[in-house]
Amino acid sequence: MAAEPPSWVLWLDEPGACVATLGGKVASLAEMAAAGFAVPPAFGVTTAALDRFASSGLAEAVAQVRGSLDTADHDAVESASRQIGALIEGTPVPNELAEAIGAAYARLCRVAGSERVPVAVRSSAINEDLDGASFAGQYETYLWISGADDVVHHVRRCWASLFNPAALTYRPAAAAEAADDAPVPGMCVGVQVMVPARSAGVMLTIDPVSGDRSRMVIESCWGLGEGVVKGDVTPDRHRVDKVSLRVVDRVVSDQSHEYRYDDAAGAVGLMPITGGRGADCSLAEEEVVAIAELGKRLERHRGGPQDVEWAIAGDGSLHLLQSRPETARALRRDDRGPAGEPGSAAERVISTFLGFTGGTRR
């Protein structure tokens, strides 16, 4: 019997949704959706699609660049990253891949009831979200992308991010054991309906400083969660008792800017907050409790502390964007990315916990 042809795209609720096919991030979303969590609709451009893209000589060309690379030489790494990026940019996306991605995006538009639904195009490598080596922040995510051609273009940009300077050099021990020796490592790209977030942020279902598992820490900002994840906005911080769901401590920051879609620029940007909201807390008390309840459910489902990204839409609905094993303990072992930069949501929480300034405790 002839083998079935590979799937170029896979929906979260389809059979075969696993790390080998969808990478760590999108496979996690598929698991969460199957468990009944409120995950926005999405599909993954599978690892097989990247294999097909790289099969026209790209893999060999990348291997030649990487073969003699000294990852301790910063200038050489930067040069190699640029060379590989140019190779990827110059390689056409095969018609069958572009058509499959376009058809899946059209279906996503029908599901969302929009002709050009905005989506997040997110890298999901097979080495992401490993215990102790999340790779979070090493690869790229592009927000508010609309139109089939732009989605295909940004899928290719995510593939190129496999060879960012940070990704070329970041190899903690846990990842090295699971690393793919192929010149082009496995990566899926997730395409997910954007949540038009009124507020968003991250949650760590364990105290990142003391390791106290009876406490949860939620960091929130106005607008899209990029403000917290990138560290461009000093977030509001809420510490919650996991048993009673009582907010035991809150620090409210005076936020002057938020990430949102800019119609004039046609892209997401860091923009001034209007309407006087900036001095107010970005979450109501009941919203903090709802997010904490979500964290408890995730811990029960996944069997351990989680590093969570979430968003609240303008209509007040809460959406789960990502849940991965927490990395706070790994950070305390000083298992960081290049130059010790915090990358995951958990690391952002820790960095603000240890260096928070300018907030008002309430």
Phi, psi and omega in degrees: 000132181291143179291145178291144178295152181293153177272125179280329177229152180215130178277158185301330184262011180269153173300150179092006179284096181216173183299321182298332183262320188246000183072171187295316187290310184286326175298322176296318178297320178298318178298316181294320179296318179296331180275000175095007177285155184279078179263128178301147181305142184199160168225162178246135168276110199289167175299330177296327178295319177295320176302317179295317179300321184276356189279354183265029179106349181295318183301318180294320180294320178295318180299324180294319179293317185282339189303319183251016185286128172267105185291351176274350180265104186302313182296321180294321178295315178300316180295317180297319179299317179295318180299314182292321177300319178294322177298316181292318180297328181273359180263119181295144172285121181307146184304320183294330176287313181299321179292319180295319179293317179298318180293320179293320178296320178298320177295320178298322177298319179295319178299319183275350181071034181220140181290329180223067185296132175291139181228158167265131177252111194234131175293147180212080183282157181290343178264009177276151174063028169288151178294115179091358180204077190286337188061006180300137180088352181277328183252179192255152169228137179238130188253150173059047176268135180220147182096137185300317182296318179293325177297314178301316180301318183281336169300315179295324177295324176295318176302318180297331183290349171302339186241024168304151178307318180297318182290328179293334186250345185276107180217073174295165188303316183297325180284325182298324180293330183256005187293147176274125182280354180296150180299329175246101181298162182288133175212134165261159172236122178274140176237111192229137178303131178291140169268120178287081193289130167279320176218152181200172178165207185229161176218139173242122186273035176202149176291119187289343181266308184269341186079011181292115183279359176270359180240149174235148179239127179241129174244133187223154176216165172286148177078204182290154185289356178303330180301322178279312186298319181277343181081017181277344182235135173283112190277165165286144181236134183231124176253127190237137172287124187291332182280306185272345186062026176274134175285111185268342181200140178216136174237120182257125181264148174275098185268126182261340184225158176216154172275127174204169181286131180255109182302320183294318181274342183069030183202165174283137179212167176275112189234155179299141175282132181253166174078011176074015182286336192304327181277349180271157175294138183282354178227137169283160182305316182292333177287322175301316180296318180297321179292319178296320176299319176301317179299318178297318178297319180295317178300316180297318182292320187261352173078022178181170181302145185235153174250111196239140169246137185217166176210146174247121181285173181298335179274004178090358181284140182262132183234140176267122181259332180191145171217125181224161176302139181295150182242013184298319180294322178296321179297320180293340173278004180065035177266073187254174175282191181305134178061019177071018182288132176293135183242315185278168177301320179300318181293326176296318178301313181298316184297322179283327176299318185276338184230027185291134175218155168086008181262171176243119181283132181229000000 
